[in-house]
C-alpha cells in the first residue's frame, strides 16, 4: 500500500482515483500531478514503481497543501469570520446554512434533526 501525505491510498484502484483519498486532492488535481510527473493515470497503484511514488510524494509536499495543514487553514478562516462578526460568521456560529440557502423547509444537514415546536393546548373551560 502506497503512503502519500500520511494517507494509505488503496492498492487496487487506478492511481487517478486512489489519490483522491488524500484530503485536498480531487480528480483534477490528481490528473495534474500525474501529468506533471509523466505517469499514466490508468495504471493501478500497486503497479507504480518506488521512484514514481517518490516523485508524486515530492510534488505534493512542495506544491500542495493537504490533510492537517489544509484542515487547520480552513478552520482558521471560519474562526476569523466568526471573530469579526461577519454575516457568514454568525451563520457558522448558529449552525445554519452560510451561503443564502433557504431554511424554511430544507437545511436539515446544517440544522440537525427536526424538532417540532408545538403550540400549547387551549384550556377547555366553562362558558359564561
MOWO-V849859 format. One record per backbone hydrogen bond with DSSP energy under -0.5 kcal/mol. NH is the residue of the N-H (numbers start at 0). CO is the residue of the C=O. E is the energy in kcal/mol with one decimal. If there is no record, write none. Layout:
nh=NH co=CO e=E
nh=NH co=CO e=E
This chain:
nh=3 co=1 e=-0.6
nh=3 co=6 e=-2.2
nh=6 co=3 e=-1.4
nh=8 co=1 e=-2.6
nh=8 co=6 e=-0.7
nh=14 co=42 e=-2.7
nh=15 co=40 e=-1.4
nh=16 co=13 e=-1.2
nh=17 co=13 e=-2.7
nh=18 co=14 e=-2.1
nh=19 co=16 e=-1.2
nh=20 co=17 e=-1.7
nh=21 co=18 e=-1.5
nh=22 co=20 e=-0.5
nh=24 co=21 e=-2.1
nh=25 co=23 e=-0.5
nh=29 co=25 e=-2.2
nh=30 co=26 e=-2.4
nh=31 co=27 e=-2.1
nh=32 co=28 e=-2.5
nh=33 co=29 e=-2.4
nh=34 co=30 e=-2.3
nh=35 co=31 e=-2.3
nh=36 co=32 e=-1.8
nh=37 co=33 e=-0.7
nh=37 co=34 e=-0.6
nh=38 co=33 e=-2.6
nh=42 co=39 e=-1.3
nh=44 co=12 e=-2.2
nh=45 co=10 e=-1.9
nh=46 co=43 e=-1.2
nh=47 co=44 e=-1.5
nh=52 co=48 e=-2.1
nh=53 co=49 e=-2.3
nh=54 co=50 e=-2.2
nh=55 co=51 e=-2.3
nh=56 co=52 e=-2.6
nh=57 co=53 e=-2.5
nh=58 co=54 e=-2.2
nh=59 co=55 e=-2.5
nh=60 co=56 e=-2.3
nh=61 co=57 e=-1.6
nh=62 co=58 e=-2.6
nh=63 co=59 e=-1.9
nh=65 co=63 e=-0.6
nh=66 co=22 e=-2.1
nh=68 co=65 e=-1.1
nh=69 co=65 e=-0.8
nh=70 co=66 e=-2.5
nh=71 co=67 e=-2.5
nh=72 co=68 e=-2.2
nh=73 co=69 e=-2.4
nh=74 co=70 e=-2.5
nh=75 co=71 e=-2.4
nh=76 co=72 e=-2.1
nh=77 co=73 e=-1.9
nh=78 co=74 e=-2.4
nh=79 co=75 e=-2.4
nh=80 co=76 e=-1.9
nh=81 co=77 e=-2.0
nh=82 co=78 e=-2.5
nh=83 co=79 e=-2.2
nh=84 co=80 e=-0.6
nh=84 co=81 e=-0.5
nh=85 co=80 e=-1.7
nh=89 co=85 e=-2.3
nh=90 co=86 e=-2.2
nh=91 co=87 e=-2.1
nh=92 co=88 e=-2.4
nh=93 co=89 e=-2.2
nh=94 co=90 e=-0.8
nh=94 co=91 e=-0.8
nh=95 co=90 e=-2.4
nh=110 co=106 e=-2.6
nh=111 co=107 e=-2.1
nh=115 co=113 e=-0.5
nh=117 co=115 e=-0.9
nh=124 co=122 e=-0.7
